[in-house]
Amino acid sequence: MPTKLFSIGKKYRREQKLDKTHLYESYVASIVVMAEDITLEDGVELTRSILSEICLKNAKFELKKATSKYYAPKMEMEVFTKSGNQWIEVGDIGLYSPVSLAQYDICYPVFNAGLGVERIAMLLHGITDIRKVTYPQFYAEWKLSDTEIAKMVMIDIETQSKISRRIREAIKLTALKNVNELSPCEFLAYEGKILEKTVKVYIYETDSGVELLGPAALNHIYVYNGNILGIPEKGMDHQPFVRETRERGVSVGFSYLDATSSLAAAKIEEGIKLGLKEVKIRVKIAKQPSDINIKINNVARRYITGKRTKIDIARPIFIGVRAEIN
């Protein structure tokens, strides 16, 4: 003694209404304390203390006129806390009936408090309509910041081992070193022993009269005003939108080359394990994020669709990587 239990679970109401303060179903945080001499006054102080701990300091308790059968007569109270000039009910407390407890061979007083989770969340966040807490997709105006969206843009297939990370960095460094070399050309990026196999990795371009990397290979991805955009890190200052995106947008922290190099390294590692003799990865034009190994969380996609902003990463990449495995 005392025995103290706590749980969170669903509650269903019989009333057929859904409004600013009522839900058909909601979550309740239930607190139970069994002790030799616990009183309703003790329960009131315990509940007041709990609400105070979560910054709901103005609480009042009113005796319920119609008591539920499982509570002792005149031992059930409604709990209210203040929101502006209005008192909002947040829970129900009481002492269980000795008759109800006797059916479970419980001979000690038991105090119970049930606090509405959504009601408390509504008050803590200054929300006036409980439906906005539970059903924001229908009742609340959805707003994601550029920073929040940027965190939902990521490289899809990541390098998993030290070797593949080394290959990824070698591909990237070799590409950057020879970015302006005219094709047809090929450059050794990595050579070494992996799983007792000799592995040579090249970055190449076969089309004649062009540079090793396509015009957008070094583009970075930014989020600006809810748009996901592929923007060069330098140049194009004559275009106000490009300059503004670089200055005010949020970078996701990687380039097209970073994402493609990660894909190539992961595929090469997989090819080595499968016993392949050659692995080729060729990315020409990025029409959608997955073309360059970029994944966008579905939440961000739904938000962009709903706000009619855009994902604009379609650019000519032209990155070629191949590996010889012997």
C-alpha positions as protocol buffer text, in pm:
chain_id: "A"
residue {
  index: 1
  type: MET
  ca { x: 0 y: 0 z: 0 }
}
residue {
  index: 2
  type: PRO
  ca { x: -69 y: 235 z: -153 }
}
residue {
  index: 3
  type: THR
  ca { x: -123 y: 58 z: -485 }
}
residue {
  index: 4
  type: LYS
  ca { x: -91 y: 308 z: -772 }
}
residue {
  index: 5
  type: LEU
  ca { x: -183 y: 228 z: -1134 }
}
residue {
  index: 6
  type: PHE
  ca { x: -184 y: 436 z: -1450 }
}
residue {
  index: 7
  type: SER
  ca { x: -295 y: 374 z: -1807 }
}
residue {
  index: 8
  type: ILE
  ca { x: -410 y: 551 z: -2123 }
}
residue {
  index: 9
  type: GLY
  ca { x: -692 y: 405 z: -2326 }
}
residue {
  index: 10
  type: LYS
  ca { x: -991 y: 475 z: -2550 }
}
residue {
  index: 11
  type: LYS
  ca { x: -1327 y: 598 z: -2420 }
}
residue {
  index: 12
  type: TYR
  ca { x: -1651 y: 589 z: -2620 }
}
residue {
  index: 13
  type: ARG
  ca { x: -1947 y: 820 z: -2560 }
}
residue {
  index: 14
  type: ARG
  ca { x: -2313 y: 738 z: -2611 }
}
residue {
  index: 15
  type: GLU
  ca { x: -2400 y: 1095 z: -2703 }
}
residue {
  index: 16
  type: GLN
  ca { x: -2442 y: 1144 z: -3076 }
}
residue {
  index: 17
  type: LYS
  ca { x: -2261 y: 1470 z: -3126 }
}
residue {
  index: 18
  type: LEU
  ca { x: -1924 y: 1593 z: -3239 }
}
residue {
  index: 19
  type: ASP
  ca { x: -1852 y: 1958 z: -3160 }
}
residue {
  index: 20
  type: LYS
  ca { x: -1585 y: 2193 z: -3028 }
}
residue {
  index: 21
  type: THR
  ca { x: -1563 y: 2017 z: -2691 }
}
residue {
  index: 22
  type: HIS
  ca { x: -1698 y: 1666 z: -2759 }
}
residue {
  index: 23
  type: LEU
  ca { x: -1573 y: 1364 z: -2950 }
}
residue {
  index: 24
  type: TYR
  ca { x: -1740 y: 1031 z: -3022 }
}
residue {
  index: 25
  type: GLU
  ca { x: -1426 y: 857 z: -2901 }
}
residue {
  index: 26
  type: SER
  ca { x: -1128 y: 994 z: -2714 }
}
residue {
  index: 27
  type: TYR
  ca { x: -831 y: 896 z: -2498 }
}
residue {
  index: 28
  type: VAL
  ca { x: -843 y: 899 z: -2119 }
}
residue {
  index: 29
  type: ALA
  ca { x: -548 y: 899 z: -1880 }
}
residue {
  index: 30
  type: SER
  ca { x: -669 y: 688 z: -1586 }
}
residue {
  index: 31
  type: ILE
  ca { x: -513 y: 706 z: -1241 }
}
residue {
  index: 32
  type: VAL
  ca { x: -608 y: 459 z: -965 }
}
residue {
  index: 33
  type: VAL
  ca { x: -486 y: 468 z: -605 }
}
residue {
  index: 34
  type: MET
  ca { x: -580 y: 206 z: -344 }
}
residue {
  index: 35
  type: ALA
  ca { x: -489 y: 281 z: 18 }
}
residue {
  index: 36
  type: GLU
  ca { x: -611 y: 201 z: 368 }
}
residue {
  index: 37
  type: ASP
  ca { x: -747 y: 548 z: 438 }
}
residue {
  index: 38
  type: ILE
  ca { x: -754 y: 750 z: 114 }
}
residue {
  index: 39
  type: THR
  ca { x: -1035 y: 1009 z: 93 }
}
residue {
  index: 40
  type: LEU
  ca { x: -1200 y: 1206 z: -185 }
}
residue {
  index: 41
  type: GLU
  ca { x: -1021 y: 1516 z: -54 }
}
residue {
  index: 42
  type: ASP
  ca { x: -688 y: 1334 z: -99 }
}
residue {
  index: 43
  type: GLY
  ca { x: -790 y: 1254 z: -456 }
}
residue {
  index: 44
  type: VAL
  ca { x: -879 y: 1618 z: -523 }
}
residue {
  index: 45
  type: GLU
  ca { x: -532 y: 1729 z: -408 }
}
residue {
  index: 46
  type: LEU
  ca { x: -363 y: 1456 z: -612 }
}
residue {
  index: 47
  type: THR
  ca { x: -554 y: 1558 z: -926 }
}
residue {
  index: 48
  type: ARG
  ca { x: -484 y: 1927 z: -865 }
}
residue {
  index: 49
  type: SER
  ca { x: -113 y: 1846 z: -827 }
}
residue {
  index: 50
  type: ILE
  ca { x: -107 y: 1646 z: -1153 }
}
residue {
  index: 51
  type: LEU
  ca { x: -278 y: 1926 z: -1348 }
}
residue {
  index: 52
  type: SER
  ca { x: -42 y: 2181 z: -1196 }
}
residue {
  index: 53
  type: GLU
  ca { x: 260 y: 1974 z: -1307 }
}
residue {
  index: 54
  type: ILE
  ca { x: 141 y: 2000 z: -1670 }
}
residue {
  index: 55
  type: CYS
  ca { x: 81 y: 2378 z: -1638 }
}
residue {
  index: 56
  type: LEU
  ca { x: -295 y: 2367 z: -1579 }
}
residue {
  index: 57
  type: LYS
  ca { x: -289 y: 2550 z: -1246 }
}
residue {
  index: 58
  type: ASN
  ca { x: -648 y: 2681 z: -1233 }
}
residue {
  index: 59
  type: ALA
  ca { x: -865 y: 2383 z: -1143 }
}
residue {
  index: 60
  type: LYS
  ca { x: -1203 y: 2348 z: -977 }
}
residue {
  index: 61
  type: PHE
  ca { x: -1403 y: 2045 z: -868 }
}
residue {
  index: 62
  type: GLU
  ca { x: -1782 y: 2011 z: -864 }
}
residue {
  index: 63
  type: LEU
  ca { x: -1981 y: 1731 z: -706 }
}
residue {
  index: 64
  type: LYS
  ca { x: -2171 y: 1538 z: -971 }
}
residue {
  index: 65
  type: LYS
  ca { x: -2547 y: 1529 z: -914 }
}
residue {
  index: 66
  type: ALA
  ca { x: -2605 y: 1198 z: -1094 }
}
residue {
  index: 67
  type: THR
  ca { x: -2337 y: 953 z: -973 }
}
residue {
  index: 68
  type: SER
  ca { x: -2240 y: 648 z: -1175 }
}
residue {
  index: 69
  type: LYS
  ca { x: -2332 y: 319 z: -1007 }
}
residue {
  index: 70
  type: TYR
  ca { x: -1972 y: 211 z: -965 }
}
residue {
  index: 71
  type: TYR
  ca { x: -1894 y: 522 z: -754 }
}
residue {
  index: 72
  type: ALA
  ca { x: -1999 y: 563 z: -392 }
}
residue {
  index: 73
  type: PRO
  ca { x: -2294 y: 803 z: -345 }
}
residue {
  index: 74
  type: LYS
  ca { x: -2186 y: 1170 z: -357 }
}
residue {
  index: 75
  type: MET
  ca { x: -1826 y: 1063 z: -415 }
}
residue {
  index: 76
  type: GLU
  ca { x: -1795 y: 1151 z: -785 }
}
residue {
  index: 77
  type: MET
  ca { x: -1672 y: 1492 z: -904 }
}
residue {
  index: 78
  type: GLU
  ca { x: -1618 y: 1666 z: -1237 }
}
residue {
  index: 79
  type: VAL
  ca { x: -1286 y: 1842 z: -1291 }
}
residue {
  index: 80
  type: PHE
  ca { x: -1264 y: 2176 z: -1470 }
}
residue {
  index: 81
  type: THR
  ca { x: -974 y: 2396 z: -1569 }
}
residue {
  index: 82
  type: LYS
  ca { x: -982 y: 2749 z: -1702 }
}
residue {
  index: 83
  type: SER
  ca { x: -928 y: 2852 z: -2062 }
}
residue {
  index: 84
  type: GLY
  ca { x: -953 y: 3229 z: -2096 }
}
residue {
  index: 85
  type: ASN
  ca { x: -1280 y: 3320 z: -1926 }
}
residue {
  index: 86
  type: GLN
  ca { x: -1431 y: 2974 z: -1970 }
}
residue {
  index: 87
  type: TRP
  ca { x: -1415 y: 2666 z: -1750 }
}
residue {
  index: 88
  type: ILE
  ca { x: -1361 y: 2348 z: -1954 }
}
residue {
  index: 89
  type: GLU
  ca { x: -1425 y: 2001 z: -1816 }
}
residue {
  index: 90
  type: VAL
  ca { x: -1108 y: 1791 z: -1835 }
}
residue {
  index: 91
  type: GLY
  ca { x: -1195 y: 1487 z: -1628 }
}
residue {
  index: 92
  type: ASP
  ca { x: -1390 y: 1294 z: -1371 }
}
residue {
  index: 93
  type: ILE
  ca { x: -1277 y: 1168 z: -1029 }
}
residue {
  index: 94
  type: GLY
  ca { x: -1428 y: 971 z: -744 }
}
residue {
  index: 95
  type: LEU
  ca { x: -1414 y: 693 z: -486 }
}
residue {
  index: 96
  type: TYR
  ca { x: -1538 y: 356 z: -605 }
}
residue {
  index: 97
  type: SER
  ca { x: -1841 y: 205 z: -435 }
}
residue {
  index: 98
  type: PRO
  ca { x: -1756 y: -58 z: -168 }
}
residue {
  index: 99
  type: VAL
  ca { x: -2029 y: -271 z: -326 }
}
residue {
  index: 100
  type: SER
  ca { x: -1853 y: -263 z: -664 }
}
residue {
  index: 101
  type: LEU
  ca { x: -1513 y: -331 z: -504 }
}
residue {
  index: 102
  type: ALA
  ca { x: -1648 y: -623 z: -301 }
}
residue {
  index: 103
  type: GLN
  ca { x: -1725 y: -810 z: -624 }
}
residue {
  index: 104
  type: TYR
  ca { x: -1347 y: -821 z: -679 }
}
residue {
  index: 105
  type: ASP
  ca { x: -1263 y: -901 z: -314 }
}
residue {
  index: 106
  type: ILE
  ca { x: -1121 y: -552 z: -263 }
}
residue {
  index: 107
  type: CYS
  ca { x: -1175 y: -428 z: 92 }
}
residue {
  index: 108
  type: TYR
  ca { x: -981 y: -100 z: 75 }
}
residue {
  index: 109
  type: PRO
  ca { x: -1091 y: 241 z: -57 }
}
residue {
  index: 110
  type: VAL
  ca { x: -997 y: 304 z: -423 }
}
residue {
  index: 111
  type: PHE
  ca { x: -971 y: 648 z: -578 }
}
residue {
  index: 112
  type: ASN
  ca { x: -999 y: 691 z: -954 }
}
residue {
  index: 113
  type: ALA
  ca { x: -932 y: 988 z: -1182 }
}
residue {
  index: 114
  type: GLY
  ca { x: -994 y: 994 z: -1556 }
}
residue {
  index: 115
  type: LEU
  ca { x: -844 y: 1290 z: -1746 }
}
residue {
  index: 116
  type: GLY
  ca { x: -926 y: 1361 z: -2110 }
}
residue {
  index: 117
  type: VAL
  ca { x: -604 y: 1358 z: -2311 }
}
residue {
  index: 118
  type: GLU
  ca { x: -739 y: 1557 z: -2607 }
}
residue {
  index: 119
  type: ARG
  ca { x: -903 y: 1813 z: -2377 }
}
residue {
  index: 120
  type: ILE
  ca { x: -573 y: 1867 z: -2196 }
}
residue {
  index: 121
  type: ALA
  ca { x: -380 y: 1893 z: -2526 }
}
residue {
  index: 122
  type: MET
  ca { x: -635 y: 2146 z: -2652 }
}
residue {
  index: 123
  type: LEU
  ca { x: -590 y: 2366 z: -2346 }
}
residue {
  index: 124
  type: LEU
  ca { x: -210 y: 2339 z: -2336 }
}
residue {
  index: 125
  type: HIS
  ca { x: -180 y: 2451 z: -2698 }
}
residue {
  index: 126
  type: GLY
  ca { x: -446 y: 2719 z: -2684 }
}
residue {
  index: 127
  type: ILE
  ca { x: -673 y: 2540 z: -2932 }
}
residue {
  index: 128
  type: THR
  ca { x: -1042 y: 2626 z: -2904 }
}
residue {
  index: 129
  type: ASP
  ca { x: -1180 y: 2332 z: -3100 }
}
residue {
  index: 130
  type: ILE
  ca { x: -1102 y: 1977 z: -2985 }
}
residue {
  index: 131
  type: ARG
  ca { x: -1169 y: 1850 z: -3338 }
}
residue {
  index: 132
  type: LYS
  ca { x: -858 y: 2034 z: -3455 }
}
residue {
  index: 133
  type: VAL
  ca { x: -653 y: 1822 z: -3215 }
}
residue {
  index: 134
  type: THR
  ca { x: -798 y: 1488 z: -3323 }
}
residue {
  index: 135
  type: TYR
  ca { x: -883 y: 1554 z: -3688 }
}
residue {
  index: 136
  type: PRO
  ca { x: -644 y: 1830 z: -3804 }
}
residue {
  index: 137
  type: GLN
  ca { x: -673 y: 1711 z: -4165 }
}
residue {
  index: 138
  type: PHE
  ca { x: -1040 y: 1814 z: -4163 }
}
residue {
  index: 139
  type: TYR
  ca { x: -1068 y: 2095 z: -3909 }
}
residue {
  index: 140
  type: ALA
  ca { x: -727 y: 2265 z: -3878 }
}
residue {
  index: 141
  type: GLU
  ca { x: -520 y: 2466 z: -4120 }
}
residue {
  index: 142
  type: TRP
  ca { x: -216 y: 2255 z: -4192 }
}
residue {
  index: 143
  type: LYS
  ca { x: 116 y: 2438 z: -4189 }
}
residue {
  index: 144
  type: LEU
  ca { x: 464 y: 2293 z: -4235 }
}
residue {
  index: 145
  type: SER
  ca { x: 768 y: 2518 z: -4226 }
}
residue {
  index: 146
  type: ASP
  ca { x: 1039 y: 2493 z: -4491 }
}
residue {
  index: 147
  type: THR
  ca { x: 1269 y: 2349 z: -4222 }
}
residue {
  index: 148
  type: GLU
  ca { x: 1015 y: 2075 z: -4139 }
}
residue {
  index: 149
  type: ILE
  ca { x: 974 y: 1987 z: -4507 }
}
residue {
  index: 150
  type: ALA
  ca { x: 1353 y: 1983 z: -4557 }
}
residue {
  index: 151
  type: LYS
  ca { x: 1384 y: 1717 z: -4285 }
}
residue {
  index: 152
  type: MET
  ca { x: 1147 y: 1499 z: -4489 }
}
residue {
  index: 153
  type: VAL
  ca { x: 1372 y: 1501 z: -4796 }
}
residue {
  index: 154
  type: MET
  ca { x: 1645 y: 1238 z: -4775 }
}
residue {
  index: 155
  type: ILE
  ca { x: 1877 y: 1011 z: -4969 }
}
residue {
  index: 156
  type: ASP
  ca { x: 1686 y: 689 z: -5031 }
}
residue {
  index: 157
  type: ILE
  ca { x: 1945 y: 411 z: -5068 }
}
residue {
  index: 158
  type: GLU
  ca { x: 2229 y: 485 z: -4829 }
}
residue {
  index: 159
  type: THR
  ca { x: 2573 y: 330 z: -4817 }
}
residue {
  index: 160
  type: GLN
  ca { x: 2582 y: 73 z: -4537 }
}
residue {
  index: 161
  type: SER
  ca { x: 2948 y: -18 z: -4483 }
}
residue {
  index: 162
  type: LYS
  ca { x: 3283 y: 159 z: -4453 }
}
residue {
  index: 163
  type: ILE
  ca { x: 3386 y: 23 z: -4792 }
}
residue {
  index: 164
  type: SER
  ca { x: 3079 y: 150 z: -4972 }
}
residue {
  index: 165
  type: ARG
  ca { x: 3115 y: 489 z: -4802 }
}
residue {
  index: 166
  type: ARG
  ca { x: 3476 y: 500 z: -4923 }
}
residue {
  index: 167
  type: ILE
  ca { x: 3360 y: 421 z: -5276 }
}
residue {
  index: 168
  type: ARG
  ca { x: 3091 y: 688 z: -5253 }
}
residue {
  index: 169
  type: GLU
  ca { x: 3343 y: 954 z: -5149 }
}
residue {
  index: 170
  type: ALA
  ca { x: 3589 y: 844 z: -5419 }
}
residue {
  index: 171
  type: ILE
  ca { x: 3319 y: 876 z: -5688 }
}
residue {
  index: 172
  type: LYS
  ca { x: 3222 y: 1220 z: -5563 }
}
residue {
  index: 173
  type: LEU
  ca { x: 3581 y: 1352 z: -5536 }
}
residue {
  index: 174
  type: THR
  ca { x: 3680 y: 1218 z: -5880 }
}
residue {
  index: 175
  type: ALA
  ca { x: 3370 y: 1372 z: -6036 }
}
residue {
  index: 176
  type: LEU
  ca { x: 3439 y: 1710 z: -5877 }
}
residue {
  index: 177
  type: LYS
  ca { x: 3805 y: 1699 z: -5980 }
}
residue {
  index: 178
  type: ASN
  ca { x: 3723 y: 1630 z: -6344 }
}
residue {
  index: 179
  type: VAL
  ca { x: 3386 y: 1799 z: -6372 }
}
residue {
  index: 180
  type: ASN
  ca { x: 3477 y: 2011 z: -6677 }
}
residue {
  index: 181
  type: GLU
  ca { x: 3668 y: 1745 z: -6874 }
}
residue {
  index: 182
  type: LEU
  ca { x: 3530 y: 1692 z: -7224 }
}
residue {
  index: 183
  type: SER
  ca { x: 3400 y: 1353 z: -7329 }
}
residue {
  index: 184
  type: PRO
  ca { x: 3430 y: 1082 z: -7430 }
}
residue {
  index: 185
  type: CYS
  ca { x: 3628 y: 1029 z: -7111 }
}
residue {
  index: 186
  type: GLU
  ca { x: 3670 y: 794 z: -6818 }
}
residue {
  index: 187
  type: PHE
  ca { x: 3844 y: 835 z: -6481 }
}
residue {
  index: 188
  type: LEU
  ca { x: 3944 y: 576 z: -6224 }
}
residue {
  index: 189
  type: ALA
  ca { x: 3780 y: 670 z: -5896 }
}
residue {
  index: 190
  type: TYR
  ca { x: 3856 y: 368 z: -5677 }
}
residue {
  index: 191
  type: GLU
  ca { x: 4070 y: 53 z: -5685 }
}
residue {
  index: 192
  type: GLY
  ca { x: 4100 y: -202 z: -5408 }
}
residue {
  index: 193
  type: LYS
  ca { x: 4030 y: -548 z: -5269 }
}
residue {
  index: 194
  type: ILE
  ca { x: 3678 y: -613 z: -5140 }
}
residue {
  index: 195
  type: LEU
  ca { x: 3571 y: -961 z: -5024 }
}
residue {
  index: 196
  type: GLU
  ca { x: 3878 y: -1106 z: -5199 }
}
residue {
  index: 197
  type: LYS
  ca { x: 3774 y: -942 z: -5528 }
}
residue {
  index: 198
  type: THR
  ca { x: 3968 y: -674 z: -5714 }
}
residue {
  index: 199
  type: VAL
  ca { x: 3732 y: -382 z: -5769 }
}
residue {
  index: 200
  type: LYS
  ca { x: 3789 y: -88 z: -6002 }
}
residue {
  index: 201
  type: VAL
  ca { x: 3531 y: 193 z: -6010 }
}
residue {
  index: 202
  type: TYR
  ca { x: 3520 y: 445 z: -6293 }
}
residue {
  index: 203
  type: ILE
  ca { x: 3319 y: 758 z: -6357 }
}
residue {
  index: 204
  type: TYR
  ca { x: 3260 y: 809 z: -6728 }
}
residue {
  index: 205
  type: GLU
  ca { x: 3080 y: 992 z: -7009 }
}
residue {
  index: 206
  type: THR
  ca { x: 3042 y: 843 z: -7357 }
}
residue {
  index: 207
  type: ASP
  ca { x: 2853 y: 1117 z: -7544 }
}
residue {
  index: 208
  type: SER
  ca { x: 3104 y: 1324 z: -7738 }
}
residue {
  index: 209
  type: GLY
  ca { x: 3144 y: 1699 z: -7709 }
}
residue {
  index: 210
  type: VAL
  ca { x: 3001 y: 1734 z: -7359 }
}
residue {
  index: 211
  type: GLU
  ca { x: 3153 y: 1762 z: -7014 }
}
residue {
  index: 212
  type: LEU
  ca { x: 3197 y: 1472 z: -6771 }
}
residue {
  index: 213
  type: LEU
  ca { x: 2899 y: 1581 z: -6563 }
}
residue {
  index: 214
  type: GLY
  ca { x: 2570 y: 1719 z: -6685 }
}
residue {
  index: 215
  type: PRO
  ca { x: 2467 y: 2080 z: -6611 }
}
residue {
  index: 216
  type: ALA
  ca { x: 2267 y: 1997 z: -6298 }
}
residue {
  index: 217
  type: ALA
  ca { x: 2480 y: 1723 z: -6143 }
}
residue {
  index: 218
  type: LEU
  ca { x: 2606 y: 1958 z: -5873 }
}
residue {
  index: 219
  type: ASN
  ca { x: 2266 y: 2109 z: -5796 }
}
residue {
  index: 220
  type: HIS
  ca { x: 2156 y: 2116 z: -5434 }
}
residue {
  index: 221
  type: ILE
  ca { x: 1801 y: 2073 z: -5311 }
}
residue {
  index: 222
  type: TYR
  ca { x: 1631 y: 2357 z: -5130 }
}
residue {
  index: 223
  type: VAL
  ca { x: 1289 y: 2404 z: -4975 }
}
residue {
  index: 224
  type: TYR
  ca { x: 1148 y: 2753 z: -5025 }
}
residue {
  index: 225
  type: ASN
  ca { x: 791 y: 2868 z: -4957 }
}
residue {
  index: 226
  type: GLY
  ca { x: 679 y: 2504 z: -4946 }
}
residue {
  index: 227
  type: ASN
  ca { x: 845 y: 2414 z: -5278 }
}
residue {
  index: 228
  type: ILE
  ca { x: 1117 y: 2149 z: -5315 }
}
residue {
  index: 229
  type: LEU
  ca { x: 1362 y: 2280 z: -5576 }
}
residue {
  index: 230
  type: GLY
  ca { x: 1687 y: 2176 z: -5743 }
}
residue {
  index: 231
  type: ILE
  ca { x: 1908 y: 2486 z: -5749 }
}
residue {
  index: 232
  type: PRO
  ca { x: 2276 y: 2534 z: -5850 }
}
residue {
  index: 233
  type: GLU
  ca { x: 2502 y: 2642 z: -5567 }
}
residue {
  index: 234
  type: LYS
  ca { x: 2665 y: 2906 z: -5785 }
}
residue {
  index: 235
  type: GLY
  ca { x: 2570 y: 3109 z: -6090 }
}
residue {
  index: 236
  type: MET
  ca { x: 2235 y: 3207 z: -6241 }
}
residue {
  index: 237
  type: ASP
  ca { x: 2235 y: 3521 z: -6024 }
}
residue {
  index: 238
  type: HIS
  ca { x: 2048 y: 3699 z: -6302 }
}
residue {
  index: 239
  type: GLN
  ca { x: 1742 y: 3491 z: -6213 }
}
residue {
  index: 240
  type: PRO
  ca { x: 1582 y: 3646 z: -5902 }
}
residue {
  index: 241
  type: PHE
  ca { x: 1402 y: 3324 z: -5802 }
}
residue {
  index: 242
  type: VAL
  ca { x: 1725 y: 3121 z: -5801 }
}
residue {
  index: 243
  type: ARG
  ca { x: 1912 y: 3386 z: -5605 }
}
residue {
  index: 244
  type: GLU
  ca { x: 1623 y: 3425 z: -5358 }
}
residue {
  index: 245
  type: THR
  ca { x: 1596 y: 3049 z: -5304 }
}
residue {
  index: 246
  type: ARG
  ca { x: 1967 y: 3023 z: -5222 }
}
residue {
  index: 247
  type: GLU
  ca { x: 1949 y: 3316 z: -4982 }
}
residue {
  index: 248
  type: ARG
  ca { x: 1620 y: 3243 z: -4807 }
}
residue {
  index: 249
  type: GLY
  ca { x: 1546 y: 2876 z: -4867 }
}
residue {
  index: 250
  type: VAL
  ca { x: 1643 y: 2581 z: -4648 }
}
residue {
  index: 251
  type: SER
  ca { x: 1901 y: 2341 z: -4789 }
}
residue {
  index: 252
  type: VAL
  ca { x: 1840 y: 1970 z: -4731 }
}
residue {
  index: 253
  type: GLY
  ca { x: 2216 y: 1927 z: -4701 }
}
residue {
  index: 254
  type: PHE
  ca { x: 2308 y: 1722 z: -5007 }
}
residue {
  index: 255
  type: SER
  ca { x: 2345 y: 1753 z: -5384 }
}
residue {
  index: 256
  type: TYR
  ca { x: 2231 y: 1546 z: -5680 }
}
residue {
  index: 257
  type: LEU
  ca { x: 2587 y: 1411 z: -5698 }
}
residue {
  index: 258
  type: ASP
  ca { x: 2579 y: 1309 z: -5330 }
}
residue {
  index: 259
  type: ALA
  ca { x: 2257 y: 1110 z: -5376 }
}
residue {
  index: 260
  type: THR
  ca { x: 2371 y: 948 z: -5702 }
}
residue {
  index: 261
  type: SER
  ca { x: 2714 y: 858 z: -5562 }
}
residue {
  index: 262
  type: SER
  ca { x: 2546 y: 690 z: -5266 }
}
residue {
  index: 263
  type: LEU
  ca { x: 2324 y: 488 z: -5502 }
}
residue {
  index: 264
  type: ALA
  ca { x: 2622 y: 385 z: -5716 }
}
residue {
  index: 265
  type: ALA
  ca { x: 2830 y: 276 z: -5416 }
}
residue {
  index: 266
  type: ALA
  ca { x: 2541 y: 75 z: -5269 }
}
residue {
  index: 267
  type: LYS
  ca { x: 2476 y: -98 z: -5604 }
}
residue {
  index: 268
  type: ILE
  ca { x: 2845 y: -180 z: -5646 }
}
residue {
  index: 269
  type: GLU
  ca { x: 2861 y: -332 z: -5297 }
}
residue {
  index: 270
  type: GLU
  ca { x: 2550 y: -536 z: -5377 }
}
residue {
  index: 271
  type: GLY
  ca { x: 2704 y: -650 z: -5708 }
}
residue {
  index: 272
  type: ILE
  ca { x: 3019 y: -768 z: -5531 }
}
residue {
  index: 273
  type: LYS
  ca { x: 2812 y: -977 z: -5288 }
}
residue {
  index: 274
  type: LEU
  ca { x: 2609 y: -1124 z: -5576 }
}
residue {
  index: 275
  type: GLY
  ca { x: 2925 y: -1224 z: -5763 }
}
residue {
  index: 276
  type: LEU
  ca { x: 2870 y: -992 z: -6061 }
}
residue {
  index: 277
  type: LYS
  ca { x: 3157 y: -910 z: -6294 }
}
residue {
  index: 278
  type: GLU
  ca { x: 3038 y: -559 z: -6379 }
}
residue {
  index: 279
  type: VAL
  ca { x: 2800 y: -300 z: -6236 }
}
residue {
  index: 280
  type: LYS
  ca { x: 2679 y: 4 z: -6429 }
}
residue {
  index: 281
  type: ILE
  ca { x: 2479 y: 301 z: -6301 }
}
residue {
  index: 282
  type: ARG
  ca { x: 2380 y: 567 z: -6550 }
}
residue {
  index: 283
  type: VAL
  ca { x: 2157 y: 862 z: -6460 }
}
residue {
  index: 284
  type: LYS
  ca { x: 2072 y: 1095 z: -6746 }
}
residue {
  index: 285
  type: ILE
  ca { x: 1777 y: 1319 z: -6665 }
}
residue {
  index: 286
  type: ALA
  ca { x: 1610 y: 1347 z: -6325 }
}
residue {
  index: 287
  type: LYS
  ca { x: 1239 y: 1360 z: -6397 }
}
residue {
  index: 288
  type: GLN
  ca { x: 1139 y: 1271 z: -6042 }
}
residue {
  index: 289
  type: PRO
  ca { x: 1323 y: 1244 z: -5708 }
}
residue {
  index: 290
  type: SER
  ca { x: 1357 y: 864 z: -5724 }
}
residue {
  index: 291
  type: ASP
  ca { x: 1559 y: 898 z: -6047 }
}
residue {
  index: 292
  type: ILE
  ca { x: 1847 y: 1039 z: -5844 }
}
residue {
  index: 293
  type: ASN
  ca { x: 1797 y: 830 z: -5530 }
}
residue {
  index: 294
  type: ILE
  ca { x: 1599 y: 1090 z: -5337 }
}
residue {
  index: 295
  type: LYS
  ca { x: 1303 y: 1004 z: -5115 }
}
residue {
  index: 296
  type: ILE
  ca { x: 1038 y: 1253 z: -5001 }
}
residue {
  index: 297
  type: ASN
  ca { x: 823 y: 1160 z: -4704 }
}
residue {
  index: 298
  type: ASN
  ca { x: 455 y: 1108 z: -4789 }
}
residue {
  index: 299
  type: VAL
  ca { x: 353 y: 1370 z: -4533 }
}
residue {
  index: 300
  type: ALA
  ca { x: 552 y: 1633 z: -4724 }
}
residue {
  index: 301
  type: ARG
  ca { x: 409 y: 1511 z: -5054 }
}
residue {
  index: 302
  type: ARG
  ca { x: 52 y: 1540 z: -4928 }
}
residue {
  index: 303
  type: TYR
  ca { x: 123 y: 1885 z: -4789 }
}
residue {
  index: 304
  type: ILE
  ca { x: 270 y: 2006 z: -5119 }
}
residue {
  index: 305
  type: THR
  ca { x: -24 y: 1865 z: -5312 }
}
residue {
  index: 306
  type: GLY
  ca { x: -273 y: 2027 z: -5076 }
}
residue {
  index: 307
  type: LYS
  ca { x: -98 y: 2366 z: -5084 }
}
residue {
  index: 308
  type: ARG
  ca { x: -46 y: 2347 z: -5462 }
}
residue {
  index: 309
  type: THR
  ca { x: 325 y: 2413 z: -5430 }
}
residue {
  index: 310
  type: LYS
  ca { x: 565 y: 2197 z: -5632 }
}
residue {
  index: 311
  type: ILE
  ca { x: 850 y: 1950 z: -5642 }
}
residue {
  index: 312
  type: ASP
  ca { x: 1079 y: 2077 z: -5918 }
}
residue {
  index: 313
  type: ILE
  ca { x: 1399 y: 1879 z: -5947 }
}
residue {
  index: 314
  type: ALA
  ca { x: 1376 y: 1784 z: -6318 }
}
residue {
  index: 315
  type: ARG
  ca { x: 1721 y: 1860 z: -6457 }
}
residue {
  index: 316
  type: PRO
  ca { x: 1985 y: 1702 z: -6690 }
}
residue {
  index: 317
  type: ILE
  ca { x: 2229 y: 1507 z: -6469 }
}
residue {
  index: 318
  type: PHE
  ca { x: 2435 y: 1273 z: -6693 }
}
residue {
  index: 319
  type: ILE
  ca { x: 2637 y: 1086 z: -6433 }
}
residue {
  index: 320
  type: GLY
  ca { x: 2784 y: 751 z: -6532 }
}
residue {
  index: 321
  type: VAL
  ca { x: 2955 y: 508 z: -6292 }
}
residue {
  index: 322
  type: ARG
  ca { x: 3075 y: 156 z: -6365 }
}
residue {
  index: 323
  type: ALA
  ca { x: 3265 y: -104 z: -6166 }
}
residue {
  index: 324
  type: GLU
  ca { x: 3486 y: -393 z: -6286 }
}
residue {
  index: 325
  type: ILE
  ca { x: 3488 y: -685 z: -6040 }
}
residue {
  index: 326
  type: ASN
  ca { x: 3746 y: -967 z: -6080 }
}
